[in-house]
Amino acid sequence: MKRKMYGLVISMAAALIMTGCGQTPAVQEKSGAESADAQTSSPQNPKGTTQESLSSGTDIEPADEITFWSTKEDCFAELCEEFTRETGIKVNATYMGGYDDMVNKVMAGIAGKKLPDVAQLGQRHGLAQMYDSGYLLPVEDYISKDIMDDILPGFWKRFTYKDKKVILPFQNSMPMLYYNKTMFDQAGIPVPKTMEDVVSAAKEIKDVTGNYGFTFHSDYPWYIMALMYNSSTAPIAGNKPQMNTEPVKKIFEQVSQMANVDGSMPKNQHSTAQEDFCNGKIGMLMTSCASYAKVEKLVDGKFEIALASFPRVNTMDITMGGNGLGLFKTTPEKQKAATMFVEFMLDDERVASNCLTSGYIPVTNGATDTETYRKYLEDPNRQVVNEQLPYLGGAAVNPADSLVWSEIMSLVDSVEAEPDVDLDGRLAEIDGKIEKYLNEYAGK
């Protein structure tokens, strides 16, 4: 049975509509001896190129220019210019929109054979489909061993698929619990450490202050999955769905308790969650560590903000957010240049500077040993983020990632709006959808 791409609408028209500031070269076809050689090599390792030959070897000359698709509006313009000055390789950078936009455009590029050399890819979904297409290359076969070994090991749990490290961590984040310390101090409420503490504190805030106690930011499936991992479970394990389990059911019961019984959580109001928290209307907010600078700016001294570790359930297995850098199958010369660019971006000092300016977490050991990162840690709230790093984990890439995300979002919406949702029935239904999708994807 033909594999399906859940939630991805691909058309030839979409393949040609690419917004931004750069041109999009077609994937170059080989001919003659090159074509014959390519037929005997793996689609994830064209021409059988080795890790050393692309990262530091001299047998392949890098191309004069590469194409880079980014989810950052300025396309890292300063870093691209610095790379060009150092290497002479021009970077044609194109802004592609958010993570979902990037997935759609990459999949359209695969269909139309018009792909970048490097892309900034969100971890949320789509990586399995990209890799299985044969166009997303496993970074472990191309990036230097020194850099691969320097990546903090927790990142590989998410960026591994079919026992291959498929993209490099880049701008990554963790979920955190933000709280209004002023409100907590005035009400005499201790800082929550577990999800049960969060439910209790949310009710107390509502009872004492009249404000809502808790909410999730707009990407709320991320926090639900994070609570699953902290409950020693996951939406899928060993390609078997496990949403219909007691630990998962308990998480949704706690959401329903806050929204429908205690009245401590606003219903279906996640699009304004960050704004409401920053205006002092909500006591606690689950959002990304990368939101810290923005939240601090929006609060603007109205109250004291504090960060706490993401709530424990029975363990700490913190999921990762953000994005990584992916290499695409083009030509050995372009892949050499693209590899040089990615390694340039993963320089320890640049990684540390990225943390300082954006709030993302360090992805390399070396970055944590820089003066820049020590400056980052001068803020006590960022120390809390740093203390959570050893617990980084989550789940590996799965073809059903997009389906899981959308089903969790739908169920949260229902649970918040309807007190009597049949959780057992809905969770069993989700498991059935996941199993059906994975069977179809595998051609069963």
Protein Blocks (a to p, Z undefined) as FASTA:
>chain_A
ZZddehiacdfklmmmcgdjbdcddddddehjllmmmmmpcfklghhiafklmmmpckbc
cdfbdcdddfbfklommmmmmmmmmnopacddddebjfklmmmmmmmmmmnopacfbdcd
dfkbojlmmmmnopaccfklmpcfklmmmpcfklmmmmggehiafbdcfbdcdddddddf
klmmmnopacdfbfklmmmmmmmmmmmnopafbdcdfklmmmmmmmmmmnopafbgghia
ckbcfklmmmmmmmmmmmmmnopacehilkmmmmmmmnopafbdcddfklmmmmmmmnno
maccdddddddfkbccdddehjddddddfbfklmmmmmmmmmmmmpmklmmmmmmmnopa
cfbfklmmcfklmmmmmpmklmmmmmmmmmggbjdddfklmmmmmmmmmmmmmmmmmmkb
cfklmmmmmmmmmmmmmmmmnoZZ
